[in-house]
């Protein structure tokens, strides 16, 4: 439904064609333009560029459009009554580069391949600055330049790929979903994973195609494999292939599993049964059919055992830089007691445990806590304890009771994109709250919201360090420390 103005007419209507100029980028890397005063988001349009666009949807306060054709010149462009008043562009130019991926404009995995990498880093810093100002009302918090990568390609150590059988071509094809939909864009390349992992993807799809032919399946029947989950250790080069099946495998799959296990670099083959072909791809269990069932990865001197469903940061190279920064900000003392909220598989907990007296990690995902305990034992760490439970329930109790009668010195926060639960923030603001907090965030908007609460409770934020954990995408990770300067009252 179109927004109706005071005159009774819609300022923007679906399928409308207009000439617009991108004024800036939004947090998702889309160009922001105006049509008759309404904000319009346009993917693949950079600040200072003009284009003819078609409106594809209209919401209450904004619209979305796609580029029909871009105009290369930056002289005066009258709008013909559809865009904002014409004239020379004052928008800051962002350097456009040719995307490496042939399906970049169709696939929803990347949003910024068309932007020069240095401009990507500058934009991500600005996203954090804008969130602090607009959401947190904290314009004076310092935001440092984004830490990028020397080679911002082929950094992912895992990928989840939808596959399907193509009756016309009589073969399996792989691809990725278009942005905001379940429309699969067929491709067998991805410039965010290693060439070795890409080769395993292609070879696994070929194994499935050959197995189907050998089984003599009818022209429209497939084998029931709807996703491939591939993982890779950047330390050893070993790989793991997990197949998501729509039903329990039949005997014919023994040969498929064996052939995939014989591919170069593949150490583990497993499967999970998930009848739904869209939505969550994992079933309730994972069955390992070949190999050890785990990869090993080394980060800052610790060795992590990674099972098929283990949580581990996707960018091994950058996670080392991020964790090193978190440890530096924490300034751990030998007699410190640390609570690691949202600890996942305990990656940060185990690093902190090497420098403090005791760490308690909390997470509500039971398999993650099992991984944390296993990795603690594997690395000979005995002063790290891990508890299953909701952080909003466990952390307030631990802070109120302290840990064996001792005040908590540091709380580490690494929440999901939705940020910290309100009960967590209330507990941190209470008199039993910690002296300092290290906050690792994957969402600048919820970080800014949470910082506002913590600042009002008497915490003083230090400089924020953004990290580019996912080059070529719009995501940005941040790390900062907060020190308690004023004792809060309940």
C-alpha positions as a Markdown table, in Angstrom:
| # | Residue | x | y | z |
|---|---|---|---|---|
| 1 | Unk | 0.0 | 0.0 | 0.0 |
| 2 | Unk | 1.3 | 3.4 | -0.9 |
| 3 | Unk | 1.7 | 6.2 | 1.6 |
| 4 | Unk | -1.0 | 8.9 | 1.1 |
| 5 | Unk | 0.0 | 12.5 | 1.5 |
| 6 | Unk | -2.0 | 15.4 | 2.8 |
| 7 | Unk | -3.4 | 16.1 | -0.7 |
| 8 | Unk | -4.8 | 12.6 | -1.0 |
| 9 | Unk | -2.2 | 11.4 | -3.5 |
| 10 | Unk | 0.6 | 9.0 | -3.1 |
| 11 | Unk | 4.1 | 10.6 | -3.4 |
| 12 | Unk | 5.5 | 7.3 | -4.6 |
| 13 | Unk | 3.6 | 4.4 | -6.2 |
| 14 | Unk | 4.7 | 0.9 | -7.1 |
| 15 | Unk | 6.2 | 0.5 | -10.6 |
| 16 | Unk | 6.8 | 4.2 | -10.9 |
| 17 | Unk | 9.9 | 5.0 | -12.9 |
| 18 | Unk | 12.0 | 8.0 | -11.8 |
| 19 | Unk | 15.5 | 9.5 | -12.1 |
| 20 | Unk | 17.2 | 9.8 | -8.8 |
| 21 | Unk | 20.5 | 10.6 | -7.2 |
| 22 | Unk | 21.9 | 8.5 | -4.3 |
| 23 | Unk | 22.6 | 10.9 | -1.5 |
| 24 | Unk | 24.3 | 8.5 | 0.9 |
| 25 | Unk | 24.5 | 4.8 | 1.8 |
| 26 | Unk | 22.3 | 3.2 | 4.5 |
| 27 | Unk | 23.5 | 0.7 | 7.0 |
| 28 | Unk | 22.8 | -2.1 | 4.6 |
| 29 | Unk | 24.9 | -0.6 | 1.8 |
| 30 | Unk | 22.0 | 0.6 | -0.3 |
| 31 | Unk | 21.8 | 3.9 | -1.9 |
| 32 | Unk | 19.4 | 6.4 | -0.3 |
| 33 | Unk | 17.5 | 8.7 | -2.7 |
| 34 | Unk | 14.4 | 10.8 | -2.6 |
| 35 | Unk | 11.3 | 10.8 | -4.8 |
| 36 | Unk | 8.8 | 13.5 | -4.1 |
| 37 | Unk | 10.2 | 13.8 | -0.6 |
| 38 | Unk | 9.9 | 10.1 | 0.2 |
| 39 | Unk | 13.0 | 8.1 | 1.1 |
| 40 | Unk | 13.8 | 5.4 | -1.4 |
| 41 | Unk | 16.4 | 2.6 | -0.9 |
| 42 | Unk | 18.2 | 1.5 | -4.1 |
| 43 | Unk | 20.7 | -1.4 | -4.0 |
| 44 | Unk | 23.8 | -1.0 | -6.2 |
| 45 | Unk | 23.6 | 2.8 | -6.4 |
| 46 | Unk | 26.4 | 4.8 | -4.9 |
| 47 | Unk | 26.4 | 8.3 | -3.4 |
| 48 | Unk | 26.7 | 10.9 | -6.2 |
| 49 | Unk | 25.5 | 8.5 | -8.9 |
| 50 | Unk | 22.3 | 9.2 | -10.8 |
| 51 | Unk | 20.1 | 6.4 | -12.2 |
| 52 | Unk | 16.7 | 5.6 | -13.7 |
| 53 | Unk | 15.0 | 3.4 | -11.2 |
| 54 | Unk | 11.7 | 1.5 | -10.9 |
| 55 | Unk | 9.9 | 1.4 | -7.5 |
| 56 | Unk | 9.2 | -2.2 | -6.5 |
| 57 | Unk | 7.5 | -1.6 | -3.1 |
| 58 | Unk | 6.1 | 1.2 | -1.0 |
| 59 | Unk | 5.9 | 1.2 | 2.8 |
| 60 | Unk | 4.5 | 3.8 | 5.2 |
| 61 | Unk | 7.6 | 5.9 | 5.4 |
| 62 | Unk | 9.9 | 4.6 | 2.6 |
| 63 | Unk | 10.0 | 2.8 | -0.7 |
| 64 | Unk | 12.4 | 0.4 | -2.4 |
| 65 | Unk | 13.5 | 0.6 | -6.0 |
| 66 | Unk | 15.8 | -1.2 | -8.4 |
| 67 | Unk | 18.2 | 0.4 | -10.9 |
| 68 | Unk | 17.1 | 0.3 | -14.6 |
| 69 | Unk | 20.1 | 2.2 | -15.9 |
| 70 | Unk | 22.9 | 4.3 | -14.4 |
| 71 | Unk | 24.1 | 7.6 | -15.7 |
| 72 | Unk | 27.9 | 7.9 | -15.8 |
| 73 | Unk | 28.2 | 11.7 | -15.9 |
| 74 | Unk | 28.0 | 13.9 | -12.8 |
| 75 | Unk | 26.9 | 17.1 | -14.4 |
| 76 | Unk | 23.5 | 18.7 | -13.7 |
| 77 | Unk | 20.6 | 16.3 | -13.9 |
| 78 | Unk | 17.0 | 17.7 | -13.9 |
| 79 | Unk | 14.7 | 15.2 | -12.3 |
| 80 | Unk | 11.7 | 15.7 | -14.5 |
| 81 | Unk | 9.5 | 16.2 | -11.5 |
| 82 | Unk | 10.1 | 12.7 | -10.0 |
| 83 | Unk | 13.2 | 13.1 | -7.8 |
| 84 | Unk | 14.5 | 15.9 | -5.7 |
| 85 | Unk | 15.3 | 19.3 | -7.3 |
| 86 | Unk | 18.1 | 19.0 | -9.9 |
| 87 | Unk | 21.5 | 20.6 | -9.8 |
| 88 | Unk | 25.1 | 19.7 | -9.3 |
| 89 | Unk | 25.6 | 16.8 | -7.0 |
| 90 | Unk | 27.0 | 17.5 | -3.5 |
| 91 | Unk | 26.9 | 13.9 | -2.4 |
| 92 | Unk | 30.4 | 12.5 | -1.5 |
| 93 | Unk | 31.6 | 10.2 | -4.2 |
| 94 | Unk | 32.3 | 6.5 | -3.4 |
| 95 | Unk | 34.6 | 4.7 | -5.8 |
| 96 | Unk | 32.8 | 2.0 | -7.8 |
| 97 | Unk | 34.7 | -1.2 | -8.7 |
| 98 | Unk | 33.8 | -4.2 | -10.8 |
| 99 | Unk | 32.4 | -7.1 | -8.6 |
| 100 | Unk | 34.3 | -10.3 | -8.8 |
| 101 | Unk | 31.2 | -12.5 | -8.5 |
| 102 | Unk | 29.1 | -13.0 | -11.7 |
| 103 | Unk | 25.8 | -13.1 | -9.8 |
| 104 | Unk | 26.6 | -10.3 | -7.3 |
| 105 | Unk | 23.6 | -8.2 | -8.3 |
| 106 | Unk | 21.2 | -11.2 | -7.9 |
| 107 | Unk | 22.6 | -13.1 | -4.9 |
| 108 | Unk | 21.8 | -11.9 | -1.4 |
| 109 | Unk | 25.1 | -13.0 | 0.2 |
| 110 | Unk | 27.1 | -9.8 | -0.5 |
| 111 | Unk | 26.0 | -6.2 | -0.6 |
| 112 | Unk | 29.2 | -4.2 | -1.2 |
| 113 | Unk | 31.4 | -6.0 | -3.8 |
| 114 | Unk | 30.8 | -2.9 | -6.1 |
| 115 | Unk | 32.5 | -0.6 | -3.6 |
| 116 | Unk | 36.3 | 0.0 | -3.3 |
| 117 | Unk | 37.5 | -1.8 | -0.2 |
| 118 | Unk | 38.8 | 1.3 | 1.6 |
| 119 | Unk | 35.5 | 3.0 | 1.1 |
| 120 | Unk | 33.8 | -0.1 | 2.5 |
| 121 | Unk | 35.9 | 0.3 | 5.7 |
| 122 | Unk | 35.1 | 4.0 | 5.9 |
| 123 | Unk | 31.4 | 3.3 | 5.4 |
| 124 | Unk | 31.3 | 0.7 | 8.2 |
| 125 | Unk | 32.9 | 3.1 | 10.6 |
| 126 | Unk | 30.3 | 5.7 | 9.7 |
| 127 | Unk | 27.5 | 3.2 | 10.3 |
| 128 | Unk | 28.8 | 2.9 | 13.9 |
| 129 | Unk | 29.1 | 6.7 | 14.3 |
| 130 | Unk | 25.5 | 7.2 | 12.9 |
| 131 | Unk | 24.1 | 4.5 | 15.2 |
| 132 | Unk | 25.7 | 6.1 | 18.3 |
| 133 | Unk | 24.4 | 9.5 | 17.4 |
| 134 | Unk | 20.9 | 8.6 | 16.2 |
| 135 | Unk | 20.0 | 5.7 | 18.4 |
| 136 | Unk | 22.2 | 6.0 | 21.5 |
| 137 | Unk | 22.4 | 9.8 | 21.5 |
| 138 | Unk | 26.2 | 9.4 | 22.2 |
| 139 | Unk | 27.8 | 11.6 | 19.5 |
| 140 | Unk | 31.0 | 12.1 | 21.6 |
| 141 | Unk | 32.0 | 8.4 | 21.8 |
| 142 | Unk | 35.2 | 7.9 | 19.8 |
| 143 | Unk | 35.0 | 5.5 | 16.9 |
| 144 | Unk | 38.4 | 4.3 | 15.5 |
| 145 | Unk | 39.1 | 3.4 | 11.9 |
| 146 | Unk | 37.8 | 0.0 | 10.9 |
| 147 | Unk | 40.3 | -2.8 | 11.1 |
| 148 | Unk | 40.2 | -4.5 | 7.6 |
| 149 | Unk | 41.9 | -7.4 | 5.9 |
| 150 | Unk | 45.0 | -7.3 | 3.6 |
| 151 | Unk | 43.1 | -9.7 | 1.2 |
| 152 | Unk | 39.3 | -9.3 | 1.8 |
| 153 | Unk | 38.3 | -12.3 | -0.3 |
| 154 | Unk | 37.9 | -16.0 | 0.3 |
| 155 | Unk | 38.0 | -15.7 | 4.1 |
| 156 | Unk | 34.9 | -17.7 | 5.1 |
| 157 | Unk | 35.7 | -21.1 | 6.9 |
| 158 | Unk | 32.1 | -22.3 | 6.4 |
| 159 | Unk | 29.2 | -22.0 | 4.0 |
| 160 | Unk | 25.7 | -23.3 | 3.7 |
| 161 | Unk | 24.5 | -23.9 | 0.2 |
| 162 | Unk | 21.0 | -24.8 | -1.0 |
| 163 | Unk | 21.1 | -27.3 | -3.9 |
| 164 | Unk | 18.3 | -28.8 | -6.0 |
| 165 | Unk | 17.8 | -31.2 | -8.9 |
| 166 | Unk | 17.3 | -29.5 | -12.3 |
| 167 | Unk | 15.0 | -31.7 | -14.4 |
| 168 | Unk | 15.8 | -29.8 | -17.6 |
| 169 | Unk | 19.5 | -30.2 | -17.3 |
| 170 | Unk | 19.2 | -33.6 | -15.5 |
| 171 | Unk | 21.8 | -32.6 | -12.9 |
| 172 | Unk | 22.1 | -31.1 | -9.4 |
| 173 | Unk | 22.8 | -27.4 | -9.2 |
| 174 | Unk | 24.0 | -25.2 | -6.3 |
| 175 | Unk | 23.3 | -21.6 | -5.6 |
| 176 | Unk | 22.4 | -19.0 | -3.0 |
| 177 | Unk | 19.2 | -17.2 | -2.2 |
| 178 | Unk | 18.4 | -13.8 | -3.5 |
| 179 | Unk | 18.1 | -11.0 | -1.0 |
| 180 | Unk | 14.9 | -11.3 | 1.1 |
| 181 | Unk | 13.5 | -14.3 | -0.7 |
| 182 | Unk | 13.8 | -18.1 | -1.2 |
| 183 | Unk | 14.5 | -17.7 | -4.9 |
| 184 | Unk | 17.7 | -19.6 | -5.5 |
| 185 | Unk | 20.3 | -18.0 | -7.8 |
| 186 | Unk | 22.2 | -20.8 | -9.5 |
| 187 | Unk | 26.0 | -20.6 | -9.2 |
| 188 | Unk | 28.9 | -22.9 | -8.2 |
| 189 | Unk | 31.3 | -20.1 | -7.3 |
| 190 | Unk | 31.7 | -18.0 | -4.2 |
| 191 | Unk | 34.6 | -15.6 | -3.8 |
| 192 | Unk | 34.1 | -15.5 | 0.0 |
| 193 | Unk | 35.2 | -19.2 | 0.5 |
| 194 | Unk | 38.6 | -20.7 | -0.3 |
| 195 | Unk | 39.2 | -22.2 | -3.8 |
| 196 | Unk | 39.6 | -25.6 | -2.0 |
| 197 | Unk | 36.2 | -25.4 | -0.4 |
| 198 | Unk | 34.7 | -24.2 | -3.7 |
| 199 | Unk | 36.2 | -27.2 | -5.4 |
| 200 | Unk | 34.7 | -29.5 | -2.8 |
| 201 | Unk | 31.3 | -27.9 | -3.3 |
| 202 | Unk | 31.5 | -28.5 | -7.1 |
| 203 | Unk | 32.8 | -32.1 | -6.6 |
| 204 | Unk | 30.1 | -33.0 | -4.1 |
| 205 | Unk | 27.3 | -31.7 | -6.4 |
| 206 | Unk | 28.9 | -33.8 | -9.2 |
| 207 | Unk | 28.9 | -36.9 | -6.9 |
| 208 | Unk | 25.2 | -36.4 | -6.3 |
| 209 | Unk | 24.4 | -36.0 | -10.0 |
| 210 | Unk | 26.3 | -39.2 | -10.9 |
| 211 | Unk | 24.8 | -41.2 | -8.1 |
| 212 | Unk | 21.3 | -40.2 | -9.2 |
| 213 | Unk | 22.1 | -41.3 | -12.8 |
| 214 | Unk | 23.5 | -44.6 | -11.5 |
| 215 | Unk | 20.4 | -45.2 | -9.4 |
| 216 | Unk | 18.2 | -44.9 | -12.5 |
| 217 | Unk | 15.9 | -42.3 | -10.9 |
| 218 | Unk | 12.9 | -41.1 | -12.9 |
| 219 | Unk | 13.2 | -37.7 | -14.8 |
| 220 | Unk | 11.7 | -35.7 | -11.9 |
| 221 | Unk | 13.0 | -37.6 | -8.9 |
| 222 | Unk | 15.9 | -36.4 | -6.8 |
| 223 | Unk | 17.8 | -37.9 | -3.9 |
| 224 | Unk | 16.3 | -35.6 | -1.2 |
| 225 | Unk | 19.5 | -33.5 | -0.6 |
| 226 | Unk | 18.5 | -29.9 | -0.2 |
| 227 | Unk | 21.5 | -28.2 | 1.5 |
| 228 | Unk | 25.2 | -28.8 | 1.7 |
| 229 | Unk | 27.0 | -27.4 | 4.8 |
| 230 | Unk | 30.8 | -27.2 | 4.3 |
| 231 | Unk | 33.3 | -26.3 | 6.9 |
| 232 | Unk | 37.1 | -25.9 | 6.7 |
| 233 | Unk | 39.9 | -25.5 | 9.2 |
| 234 | Unk | 42.2 | -22.7 | 8.1 |
| 235 | Unk | 44.9 | -24.2 | 10.4 |
| 236 | Unk | 45.0 | -27.7 | 8.8 |
| 237 | Unk | 43.1 | -27.4 | 5.5 |
| 238 | Unk | 40.8 | -30.3 | 6.6 |
| 239 | Unk | 37.2 | -30.0 | 5.5 |
| 240 | Unk | 33.8 | -31.3 | 6.6 |
| 241 | Unk | 30.8 | -31.9 | 4.4 |
| 242 | Unk | 27.3 | -32.2 | 6.0 |
| 243 | Unk | 24.3 | -33.0 | 3.9 |
| 244 | Unk | 20.8 | -31.9 | 4.8 |
| 245 | Unk | 18.3 | -34.6 | 3.8 |
| 246 | Unk | 14.6 | -34.5 | 3.6 |
| 247 | Unk | 14.3 | -38.0 | 4.9 |
| 248 | Unk | 16.5 | -40.7 | 6.4 |
| 249 | Unk | 19.1 | -41.9 | 3.9 |
| 250 | Unk | 18.6 | -45.3 | 2.1 |
| 251 | Unk | 21.3 | -47.8 | 1.5 |
| 252 | Unk | 22.3 | -46.2 | -1.8 |
| 253 | Unk | 23.7 | -43.3 | 0.2 |
| 254 | Unk | 26.5 | -45.4 | 1.5 |
| 255 | Unk | 28.2 | -45.0 | -1.9 |
| 256 | Unk | 27.5 | -41.3 | -1.9 |
| 257 | Unk | 29.0 | -40.8 | 1.5 |
| 258 | Unk | 32.1 | -42.9 | 0.6 |
| 259 | Unk | 32.7 | -41.0 | -2.7 |
| 260 | Unk | 32.5 | -37.6 | -0.9 |
| 261 | Unk | 34.8 | -38.8 | 1.8 |
| 262 | Unk | 37.4 | -39.6 | -0.8 |
| 263 | Unk | 37.5 | -36.1 | -2.1 |
| 264 | Unk | 40.7 | -34.1 | -1.5 |
| 265 | Unk | 40.8 | -32.4 | 1.9 |
| 266 | Unk | 37.5 | -33.9 | 3.1 |
| 267 | Unk | 38.0 | -35.4 | 6.6 |
| 268 | Unk | 34.5 | -35.7 | 7.8 |
| 269 | Unk | 31.1 | -36.5 | 6.2 |
| 270 | Unk | 27.9 | -36.3 | 8.1 |
| 271 | Unk | 24.2 | -35.8 | 7.5 |
| 272 | Unk | 21.2 | -34.3 | 9.3 |
| 273 | Unk | 17.5 | -34.9 | 8.5 |
| 274 | Unk | 15.3 | -31.9 | 8.0 |
| 275 | Unk | 12.1 | -32.5 | 6.0 |
| 276 | Unk | 11.7 | -28.7 | 5.3 |
| 277 | Unk | 13.6 | -27.6 | 2.3 |
| 278 | Unk | 13.4 | -23.9 | 3.3 |
| 279 | Unk | 14.0 | -22.4 | 6.6 |
| 280 | Unk | 16.2 | -24.1 | 9.2 |
| 281 | Unk | 18.4 | -26.7 | 7.5 |
| 282 | Unk | 19.5 | -28.6 | 10.6 |
| 283 | Unk | 17.5 | -31.4 | 12.0 |
| 284 | Unk | 17.4 | -32.5 | 15.6 |
| 285 | Unk | 20.6 | -34.7 | 15.3 |
| 286 | Unk | 23.7 | -34.9 | 13.2 |
| 287 | Unk | 25.1 | -38.3 | 12.2 |
| 288 | Unk | 28.8 | -38.7 | 11.3 |
| 289 | Unk | 29.3 | -41.4 | 8.7 |
| 290 | Unk | 33.0 | -40.9 | 7.8 |
| 291 | Unk | 35.9 | -39.4 | 9.6 |
| 292 | Unk | 36.6 | -38.1 | 13.1 |
| 293 | Unk | 33.6 | -35.8 | 13.2 |
| 294 | Unk | 35.6 | -32.7 | 14.2 |
| 295 | Unk | 38.1 | -30.2 | 12.8 |
| 296 | Unk | 40.8 | -28.5 | 14.7 |
| 297 | Unk | 41.5 | -24.7 | 14.5 |
| 298 | Unk | 44.2 | -22.7 | 16.3 |
| 299 | Unk | 43.5 | -19.2 | 17.5 |
| 300 | Unk | 46.0 | -17.2 | 19.6 |
| 301 | Unk | 47.7 | -20.4 | 20.7 |
| 302 | Unk | 44.6 | -22.4 | 21.7 |
| 303 | Unk | 43.3 | -25.4 | 19.8 |
| 304 | Unk | 39.6 | -25.6 | 19.2 |
| 305 | Unk | 37.7 | -28.8 | 18.3 |
| 306 | Unk | 34.9 | -28.0 | 15.9 |
| 307 | Unk | 32.1 | -30.5 | 15.5 |
| 308 | Unk | 29.5 | -30.2 | 12.7 |
| 309 | Unk | 27.2 | -27.8 | 14.7 |
| 310 | Unk | 29.9 | -26.1 | 16.8 |
| 311 | Unk | 29.7 | -22.3 | 16.7 |
| 312 | Unk | 33.0 | -20.8 | 15.6 |
| 313 | Unk | 33.6 | -17.4 | 14.1 |
| 314 | Unk | 33.4 | -17.5 | 10.3 |
| 315 | Unk | 36.5 | -15.5 | 9.6 |
| 316 | Unk | 39.5 | -17.3 | 11.3 |
| 317 | Unk | 42.0 | -14.6 | 10.4 |
| 318 | Unk | 40.0 | -11.7 | 11.7 |
| 319 | Unk | 38.7 | -13.4 | 14.9 |
| 320 | Unk | 42.3 | -13.6 | 16.1 |
| 321 | Unk | 42.6 | -9.8 | 15.7 |
| 322 | Unk | 39.2 | -9.2 | 17.4 |
| 323 | Unk | 39.9 | -11.5 | 20.3 |
| 324 | Unk | 43.3 | -9.9 | 20.8 |
| 325 | Unk | 41.7 | -6.5 | 21.0 |
| 326 | Unk | 39.1 | -7.8 | 23.5 |
| 327 | Unk | 41.8 | -9.2 | 25.7 |
| 328 | Unk | 43.8 | -5.9 | 25.5 |
| 329 | Unk | 40.7 | -3.9 | 26.4 |
| 330 | Unk | 39.9 | -6.2 | 29.3 |
| 331 | Unk | 43.2 | -5.6 | 31.0 |
| 332 | Unk | 42.8 | -8.9 | 33.0 |
| 333 | Unk | 44.4 | -9.2 | 36.4 |
| 334 | Unk | 45.6 | -12.5 | 37.9 |
| 335 | Unk | 43.0 | -12.5 | 40.7 |
| 336 | Unk | 40.1 | -11.3 | 38.5 |
| 337 | Unk | 36.7 | -13.2 | 38.3 |
| 338 | Unk | 35.2 | -13.0 | 34.8 |
| 339 | Unk | 31.6 | -13.7 | 33.6 |
| 340 | Unk | 31.4 | -14.4 | 29.9 |
| 341 | Unk | 27.8 | -13.8 | 28.9 |
| 342 | Unk | 26.6 | -15.3 | 25.6 |
| 343 | Unk | 29.8 | -17.4 | 25.7 |
| 344 | Unk | 28.9 | -19.8 | 22.8 |
| 345 | Unk | 31.6 | -22.5 | 22.6 |
| 346 | Unk | 33.8 | -20.6 | 25.0 |
| 347 | Unk | 36.4 | -19.2 | 22.6 |
| 348 | Unk | 36.8 | -15.9 | 24.5 |
| 349 | Unk | 36.3 | -17.6 | 27.9 |
| 350 | Unk | 39.3 | -19.9 | 27.4 |
| 351 | Unk | 41.5 | -17.1 | 26.3 |
| 352 | Unk | 40.6 | -15.0 | 29.3 |
| 353 | Unk | 41.1 | -18.0 | 31.6 |
| 354 | Unk | 44.8 | -18.1 | 30.8 |
| 355 | Unk | 45.2 | -14.7 | 32.6 |
| 356 | Unk | 42.7 | -14.6 | 35.4 |
| 357 | Unk | 41.7 | -16.6 | 38.5 |
| 358 | Unk | 38.3 | -17.8 | 37.3 |
| 359 | Unk | 35.9 | -17.6 | 34.3 |
| 360 | Unk | 32.2 | -18.5 | 34.3 |
| 361 | Unk | 30.6 | -18.8 | 30.8 |
| 362 | Unk | 26.9 | -18.7 | 30.2 |
| 363 | Unk | 24.9 | -19.7 | 27.2 |
| 364 | Unk | 21.5 | -21.3 | 26.5 |
| 365 | Unk | 22.6 | -23.5 | 23.7 |
| 366 | Unk | 23.5 | -26.9 | 25.3 |
| 367 | Unk | 25.7 | -28.2 | 22.4 |
| 368 | Unk | 27.7 | -25.0 | 22.5 |
| 369 | Unk | 28.3 | -25.5 | 26.3 |
| 370 | Unk | 29.4 | -29.1 | 25.6 |
| 371 | Unk | 31.9 | -27.8 | 23.1 |
| 372 | Unk | 33.2 | -25.2 | 25.6 |
| 373 | Unk | 33.7 | -27.9 | 28.2 |
| 374 | Unk | 35.4 | -30.2 | 25.7 |
| 375 | Unk | 37.7 | -27.5 | 24.5 |
| 376 | Unk | 38.6 | -26.5 | 28.0 |
| 377 | Unk | 39.7 | -30.1 | 28.8 |
| 378 | Unk | 41.5 | -30.4 | 25.4 |
| 379 | Unk | 43.6 | -27.3 | 26.3 |
| 380 | Unk | 44.2 | -28.3 | 29.9 |
| 381 | Unk | 42.2 | -25.3 | 31.2 |
| 382 | Unk | 40.7 | -26.0 | 34.7 |
| 383 | Unk | 39.6 | -22.5 | 35.9 |
| 384 | Unk | 36.8 | -22.1 | 33.3 |
| 385 | Unk | 33.3 | -23.2 | 34.3 |
| 386 | Unk | 30.4 | -23.3 | 31.8 |
| 387 | Unk | 26.7 | -23.1 | 32.6 |
| 388 | Unk | 23.6 | -23.8 | 30.4 |
| 389 | Unk | 20.9 | -21.2 | 30.8 |
| 390 | Unk | 19.4 | -17.9 | 29.6 |
| 391 | Unk | 21.8 | -15.1 | 30.2 |
| 392 | Unk | 19.0 | -12.9 | 31.4 |
| 393 | Unk | 18.3 | -15.4 | 34.2 |
| 394 | Unk | 21.7 | -16.6 | 35.1 |
| 395 | Unk | 23.8 | -13.4 | 35.0 |
| 396 | Unk | 21.6 | -11.4 | 37.5 |
| 397 | Unk | 21.8 | -14.3 | 40.0 |
| 398 | Unk | 25.6 | -14.6 | 39.6 |
| 399 | Unk | 26.1 | -10.9 | 40.0 |
| 400 | Unk | 23.8 | -10.7 | 43.0 |
| 401 | Unk | 25.3 | -13.7 | 44.7 |
| 402 | Unk | 28.8 | -12.9 | 43.3 |
| 403 | Unk | 30.9 | -16.0 | 42.5 |
| 404 | Unk | 31.7 | -17.9 | 45.7 |
| 405 | Unk | 31.4 | -14.6 | 47.6 |
| 406 | Unk | 33.7 | -12.6 | 45.4 |
| 407 | Unk | 32.6 | -9.5 | 43.4 |
| 408 | Unk | 32.7 | -10.0 | 39.6 |
| 409 | Unk | 35.5 | -7.8 | 38.2 |
| 410 | Unk | 34.7 | -8.1 | 34.5 |
| 411 | Unk | 31.6 | -9.1 | 32.4 |
| 412 | Unk | 32.2 | -10.0 | 28.7 |
| 413 | Unk | 29.2 | -9.4 | 26.5 |
| 414 | Unk | 29.0 | -10.9 | 23.0 |
| 415 | Unk | 25.2 | -11.0 | 22.4 |
| 416 | Unk | 23.4 | -12.0 | 19.2 |
| 417 | Unk | 22.2 | -9.3 | 16.8 |
| 418 | Unk | 19.2 | -8.4 | 19.0 |
| 419 | Unk | 21.6 | -7.2 | 21.7 |
| 420 | Unk | 21.4 | -7.7 | 25.4 |
| 421 | Unk | 18.1 | -8.6 | 27.2 |
| 422 | Unk | 16.7 | -5.7 | 29.3 |
| 423 | Unk | 17.2 | -7.9 | 32.4 |
| 424 | Unk | 20.9 | -8.2 | 31.7 |
| 425 | Unk | 21.3 | -4.5 | 31.4 |
| 426 | Unk | 19.3 | -4.0 | 34.7 |
| 427 | Unk | 21.6 | -6.4 | 36.4 |
| 428 | Unk | 24.7 | -4.7 | 35.1 |
| 429 | Unk | 23.3 | -1.3 | 36.3 |
| 430 | Unk | 22.7 | -2.7 | 39.8 |
| 431 | Unk | 25.1 | -2.1 | 42.7 |
| 432 | Unk | 26.4 | -5.6 | 42.2 |
| 433 | Unk | 27.4 | -4.8 | 38.6 |
| 434 | Unk | 31.0 | -5.3 | 37.5 |
| 435 | Unk | 33.7 | -2.7 | 37.6 |
| 436 | Unk | 34.3 | -3.0 | 33.9 |
| 437 | Unk | 32.6 | -4.5 | 30.8 |
| 438 | Unk | 34.0 | -5.6 | 27.5 |
| 439 | Unk | 31.3 | -5.5 | 24.8 |
| 440 | Unk | 31.7 | -7.3 | 21.5 |
| 441 | Unk | 28.9 | -6.5 | 19.1 |
| 442 | Unk | 27.7 | -7.6 | 15.7 |
| 443 | Unk | 25.0 | -5.0 | 15.4 |
| 444 | Unk | 25.8 | -1.2 | 15.8 |
| 445 | Unk | 22.1 | -0.4 | 16.2 |
| 446 | Unk | 21.6 | -2.6 | 19.3 |
| 447 | Unk | 25.1 | -1.7 | 20.6 |
| 448 | Unk | 24.1 | 1.9 | 20.6 |
| 449 | Unk | 20.8 | 1.2 | 22.3 |
| 450 | Unk | 22.5 | -0.9 | 25.0 |
| 451 | Unk | 25.3 | 1.7 | 25.5 |
| 452 | Unk | 22.7 | 4.4 | 26.2 |
| 453 | Unk | 21.4 | 2.3 | 29.1 |
| 454 | Unk | 24.9 | 1.5 | 30.5 |
| 455 | Unk | 26.0 | 5.1 | 30.2 |
| 456 | Unk | 22.9 | 6.2 | 32.1 |
| 457 | Unk | 23.8 | 3.6 | 34.8 |
| 458 | Unk | 27.2 | 5.2 | 35.3 |
| 459 | Unk | 29.5 | 3.3 | 32.9 |
| 460 | Unk | 31.9 | 5.3 | 30.8 |
| 461 | Unk | 32.6 | 3.9 | 27.3 |
| 462 | Unk | 36.1 | 4.0 | 25.8 |
| 463 | Unk | 36.9 | 4.2 | 22.1 |
| 464 | Unk | 35.0 | 1.8 | 19.9 |
| 465 | Unk | 37.1 | -0.4 | 17.5 |
| 466 | Unk | 35.2 | -1.6 | 14.5 |
| 467 | Unk | 36.3 | -4.8 | 12.7 |
| 468 | Unk | 35.5 | -5.9 | 9.2 |
| 469 | Unk | 34.7 | -9.6 | 9.9 |
| 470 | Unk | 32.7 | -9.9 | 6.7 |
| 471 | Unk | 34.3 | -8.0 | 3.8 |
| 472 | Unk | 32.0 | -7.4 | 0.8 |
| 473 | Unk | 29.0 | -7.4 | 3.1 |
| 474 | Unk | 27.3 | -4.7 | 5.1 |
| 475 | Unk | 28.1 | -6.3 | 8.5 |
| 476 | Unk | 30.5 | -4.8 | 11.0 |
| 477 | Unk | 31.7 | -6.0 | 14.4 |
| 478 | Unk | 32.7 | -3.8 | 17.2 |
| 479 | Unk | 34.7 | -4.0 | 20.5 |
| 480 | Unk | 34.9 | -1.6 | 23.4 |
| 481 | Unk | 35.4 | -1.4 | 27.1 |
| 482 | Unk | 33.2 | 0.4 | 29.7 |
| 483 | Unk | 34.4 | 1.4 | 33.1 |
| 484 | Unk | 32.1 | 2.0 | 36.0 |
| 485 | Unk | 32.7 | 5.6 | 37.2 |
| 486 | Unk | 29.5 | 6.1 | 39.2 |
| 487 | Unk | 27.9 | 3.6 | 41.6 |
| 488 | Unk | 24.4 | 3.1 | 40.3 |
| 489 | Unk | 21.4 | 2.8 | 42.7 |
| 490 | Unk | 18.4 | 0.6 | 42.2 |
